[in-house]
Amino acid sequence: MTDFTITEDFPKNEIEFDARFLDPTNCYDYLFKQKWPNGFICKKCGHSKCWVSSRNLYICTQCEHNHSLTAGTIMDSSKKPITYWFKAMWWFTTRKSGVNAVPVHTQCLTEYPATCFRTQ
């Protein structure tokens, strides 16, 4: 297995992570910057202006094509809050010894264990 290098301002510990990603808006902002580092570009018509719906869909002002920040990811169609997903991904990517389902379940405040992040 190869190591990877984090090339961005990645939180160094859980306190920094919580300060940065406790708010859903910050999570969506992060995903936006990952998907469109140079700003929004419609994949259908190439237009660069959009508006954001109440469901966090980015809608092109020219062709009205909907763009989802979570489409094609494990978060796609999930009813769980985006902050839950970010926290779970933090745990899975920062723990050297792996992650047990019990702490994930405790933080999700939901059924145990496999249904915590079921997407369907």
N, C-alpha and C positions, 0 to 999 in steps of 0.2 A: 504494500500500500504506500502511496506517495503522500507526502505532506503538502498542504497548500498554504499559500501566503495570502494573508488578508491585506488588500491594497487600499482600503478605505479607513475612515475613522471608526473603527469597530470598538464597541464598549469593552473595556478591559476586565470588568467584573459585573456581577449581577446587579449591584447598586447602580452602576452607570447604565446598564441595560434598562432597568426599571425606570430610571429618570428619563431616558430617551424614548422608550416605546410603551409606556403605560397608557398613553392617549391614542385612540384609534386613528386620529388625524395624522399623527406622526408616522404610524405604520403605513398608511396609504401614501403619504408624502415620500417615504423611503421607497416603496414599490414603484411609484411614478418615476423617481429619479433612476431606478434600475432599468425600467422599461424604456424610458425616453430620456437619456442623459442630456440630449441637446434640445429638449422640449418636445411637446406633443407633435406627432406626425400621424395623420390618418392612414391606416394601412390600405384603405380602399381607394381614396382619391389623392392622398398626399398633402392635403390641406393641413395647416399648422394651428388652426384655432379650434377650440372646443369649449364645451360647458360641462359641468359636473352635475349629474342627477343626484337625487336624495339617496339612491342606492349605490353611490360611488361608481357609476358608469360614466366614462368620458365619451361625450357625444360630439361628433364632428359638426361644426356649424355650417359646413357646405353640403355634405351628402347625408348627414344625420346617422352615420354608421356608429353603432355602439361599440365601445372598447372597454373591456374589463381588465383591471389590474391583476386579478386572480385567475383569469381564464388560462387553462392549460397547466395549472399548478395543483398541488395537493389541496389547496384551499378552495378550488373551484366548486361552486354550488354548496359550500358548507354553510350551515346555520350558526356555527360557532363564531363568536366574536374574533376579529382579526388579532386582537391582543393575545388571545389564547394560543393561536397558531404561532405567533411570534415567540411567545414564551416557550412553547414546546420545542420549536426549532432551535432556540437558544440552548435549551437543555441538551438536545440531541447532538448539537455541534460542538459543545464546549466540554462535555464530560468524557474524560479519557477512558473510564471504565464502563461506559454505556449508561442507559437510563432505565430505571425500573418503572413499571406502570403505576405503582402506588403514588409516587410524588406527582406524576402527571395527573392522575385521577384527583388527588387532593386539590390541586390548583384549578382543575376544571369544574369542580363542584358538580359533578354529574355522575352518571352510571360508571361502573367499573367493569373491566379496564378497557376492553377493545372499542367500546362505543364512544369513547371520549372524543375521538377525532374522525369518526366515520363520516365520509362525505356524501353518503346516499341515504 
